[in-house]
């Protein structure tokens, strides 16, 4: 009877000693893990808790882009109004053009001649053509009566050169190409509903704050014509100015 009690007591003492040893070791392990996390804040949980044999290798880890490395891009809400016309690529005359749309610019092509080279695309949900109600086949007005012909445009191909892109005053030059569609044949009853469009011009962007710029298009040539997909190609070239607001995407700029 005494032997059984003494054996049970010995086992109990051994169990208590084992628990005490674990209580002594566990705070030291936690303390070592805290030191590892404090010394290397980028260390993952796997690096702290898993053995080296089970930790992912450097080749298996996914590289993460550092903060602030996003590509420079901006959205520009802009309106255009023509103030004159001339016959350069098209034969039409006596019309005015007004547009409103959204342009997207993204730094995609490095630098050239000291300017930042951007890819440019534009959508014009509002296009208003103020033209004569009656014209000859080449787009010259035959009456003083006017009408408004609505349309829309898509310009998926373009580029912008932006100088002094980190300064408050930033000159730019832009060119865009796409398609214009009207609700009726534009400039002539012998013309087409769809026309090819080309814009090019220059201006100045003025920084207002870390996110916003004021965009002043000092001169823009706006051209559209059907490129003789039908026998008659009236078309139109107008001199115009633009006014817009540019919003810079991503992180705020540092100047």
C-alpha positions in Angstrom: 0.0 0.0 0.0 2.8 2.4 0.9 4.7 1.4 -2.3 1.7 2.3 -4.4 1.3 5.7 -2.7 5.0 6.4 -3.0 5.0 5.5 -6.7 2.0 7.8 -7.3 3.7 10.6 -5.4 6.9 10.2 -7.4 4.9 10.5 -10.6 3.1 13.5 -9.4 6.3 15.2 -8.4 7.8 14.4 -11.9 4.7 15.9 -13.6 4.9 19.0 -11.5 8.6 19.4 -12.4 7.9 19.0 -16.1 5.1 21.7 -15.9 7.5 24.0 -14.0 10.2 23.5 -16.7 7.7 24.4 -19.5 6.6 27.5 -17.6 10.2 28.6 -17.4 11.0 27.9 -21.1 7.8 29.3 -22.7 8.3 33.0 -21.7 11.8 32.8 -23.1 10.6 31.5 -26.4 7.9 34.2 -26.6 10.6 36.8 -25.7 12.9 35.5 -28.5 9.9 35.7 -31.0 9.2 39.3 -29.9 12.9 40.2 -30.4 12.8 38.7 -33.9 9.6 40.6 -34.9 11.1 43.8 -33.4 14.4 43.5 -35.2 12.8 42.7 -38.6 9.3 44.0 -38.9 9.0 42.6 -42.4 9.4 39.1 -41.2 6.4 36.9 -41.8 4.7 34.5 -39.3 6.2 31.6 -41.3 9.7 32.9 -40.7 9.2 33.1 -37.0 7.3 30.0 -36.2 8.2 27.5 -39.0 11.6 25.7 -39.1 14.0 26.8 -41.8 13.3 23.6 -43.8 9.7 24.5 -44.2 10.2 28.3 -44.8 9.6 29.5 -48.4 12.7 30.3 -50.3 13.5 33.8 -51.7 12.6 32.6 -55.2 9.1 31.4 -54.0 8.2 34.8 -52.4 6.2 37.2 -54.4 7.9 40.6 -55.0 5.8 43.5 -53.9 6.3 46.9 -55.5 7.5 49.6 -53.1 5.0 52.3 -52.0 4.8 55.3 -54.2 5.9 53.4 -57.4 2.5 53.7 -59.2 2.6 54.9 -62.8 1.7 58.6 -63.2 -1.7 59.0 -64.7 -4.6 61.5 -64.7 -8.2 62.0 -65.7 -9.1 65.3 -67.5 -12.6 66.6 -67.8 -12.5 69.0 -70.7 -14.6 71.1 -73.0 -13.8 72.5 -76.5 -15.2 75.5 -78.4 -14.2 76.5 -81.9 -13.7 80.2 -82.9 -12.8 79.9 -86.6 -12.2 77.5 -89.5 -9.9 77.1 -92.5 -9.5 74.8 -95.4 -6.5 72.6 -94.7 -7.5 68.9 -94.8 -11.2 69.4 -95.5 -13.3 71.5 -97.9 -16.2 72.3 -95.5 -16.8 75.8 -94.1 -19.2 78.0 -92.2 -19.6 75.6 -89.2 -18.8 75.7 -85.5 -18.0 72.8 -83.2 -18.5 72.2 -79.4 -17.5 69.2 -77.5 -17.2 67.9 -73.9 -15.6 64.7 -72.7 -13.1 62.9 -70.6 -9.4 62.3 -71.4 -7.1 59.7 -69.8 -3.3 60.2 -69.8 -0.8 57.6 -68.6 3.0 57.9 -68.5 3.9 55.0 -70.8 6.8 56.0 -73.2 9.5 57.4 -71.0 10.8 60.9 -72.0 11.6 62.6 -75.3 13.0 66.1 -76.0 12.8 66.7 -72.2 9.1 65.9 -72.1 7.2 63.2 -70.3 5.6 61.0 -73.0 2.1 59.8 -72.2 -0.4 57.6 -73.8 -3.7 59.4 -74.4 -7.3 58.3 -75.0 -10.5 60.3 -75.0 -14.3 59.8 -75.0 -16.6 62.6 -76.2 -20.1 61.9 -75.2 -21.2 65.3 -76.3 -20.4 66.7 -79.8 -22.5 69.6 -81.2 -22.0 70.7 -84.8 -23.5 74.1 -85.6 -23.9 74.1 -89.4 -26.1 75.5 -92.2 -29.3 73.7 -92.9 -28.4 73.5 -96.6 -24.9 73.1 -98.0 -23.4 72.1 -101.3 -21.8 68.7 -101.8 -18.4 70.0 -100.5 -19.8 71.5 -97.3 -20.1 75.2 -98.1 -23.2 76.8 -96.8 -26.1 77.8 -99.2 -28.3 79.5 -96.6 -28.0 81.5 -93.4 -30.4 79.2 -91.5 -28.6 77.1 -88.9 -29.1 73.8 -87.2 -27.4 71.8 -84.4 -26.3 68.3 -85.3 -25.5 66.2 -82.2 -22.9 63.4 -82.2 -20.3 61.6 -80.1 -16.6 60.7 -80.5 -14.1 58.0 -79.4 -10.4 58.7 -79.7 -8.5 55.6 -78.5 -5.1 56.5 -80.1 -3.0 59.4 -78.9 0.0 60.8 -77.1 0.9 63.8 -74.9 4.2 65.5 -74.4 4.3 67.2 -71.0 7.2 69.4 -70.1 8.2 70.5 -66.5 5.8 67.8 -65.2 6.9 68.4 -61.5 6.5 72.1 -61.7 3.5 74.5 -61.2 3.4 75.5 -64.9 3.5 72.6 -67.4 3.4 73.2 -71.2 2.0 70.3 -73.2 1.4 69.2 -76.7 -1.3 66.5 -77.5 -2.5 64.6 -80.5 -5.4 62.2 -80.7 -7.1 60.1 -83.5 -10.4 58.4 -83.6 -14.0 58.3 -84.9 -16.9 60.8 -84.8 -20.5 59.8 -85.4 -23.4 62.2 -86.0 -27.2 61.7 -86.1 -27.3 62.8 -89.7 -24.9 63.2 -92.6 -22.4 65.8 -91.5 -21.7 69.0 -93.6 -23.3 67.6 -96.8 -26.1 65.3 -97.9 -23.5 63.5 -99.9 -21.3 63.0 -96.8 -21.4 60.3 -94.2 -22.7 59.7 -90.6 -19.4 58.4 -89.5 -16.1 60.4 -89.9 -12.5 60.0 -89.0 -11.3 62.5 -86.4 -7.9 64.1 -85.6 -7.0 66.6 -82.9 -3.7 68.2 -82.2 -2.8 71.2 -80.2 -0.8 72.7 -77.3 -1.5 74.5 -74.1 -0.6 74.9 -70.4 -1.5 73.0 -67.2 -1.4 75.0 -64.0 -1.1 73.2 -60.6 -3.9 74.2 -58.2 -3.1 71.6 -55.4 -1.5 68.2 -55.0 -4.3 66.5 -56.9 -5.8 69.1 -59.3 -4.5 71.0 -62.3 -6.2 73.6 -64.4 -5.8 72.8 -68.1 -5.8 75.6 -70.7 -5.8 74.6 -74.3 -4.4 77.6 -76.1 -4.8 76.3 -79.6 -6.3 73.1 -81.0 -7.0 72.0 -84.6 -10.1 69.8 -84.7 -10.5 67.9 -88.0 -13.0 65.4 -89.2 -13.7 63.9 -92.6 -14.7 60.6 -94.2 -11.4 60.0 -96.0 -13.3 59.4 -99.3 -15.0 56.2 -98.2 -17.8 57.7 -100.3 -17.2 59.8 -103.5 -17.6 63.1 -101.7 -15.6 64.2 -98.7 -16.7 67.5 -97.3 -15.3 67.4 -93.7 -14.3 70.3 -91.5 -11.2 72.0 -89.9 -11.8 74.3 -87.0 -9.5 76.4 -84.8 -10.5 75.9 -81.2 -9.6 76.4 -77.5 -10.2 74.0 -74.6 -10.7 74.3 -70.9 -10.5 71.5 -68.4 -9.6 70.2 -64.9 -7.1 67.4 -64.5 -7.3 65.0 -61.5 -4.1 63.0 -60.7 -4.7 59.4 -59.8 -2.8 57.3 -57.3 -0.7 58.9 -54.5 -0.5 62.6 -54.0 2.4 64.2 -55.8 5.4 65.6 -54.0 6.9 68.8 -55.4 
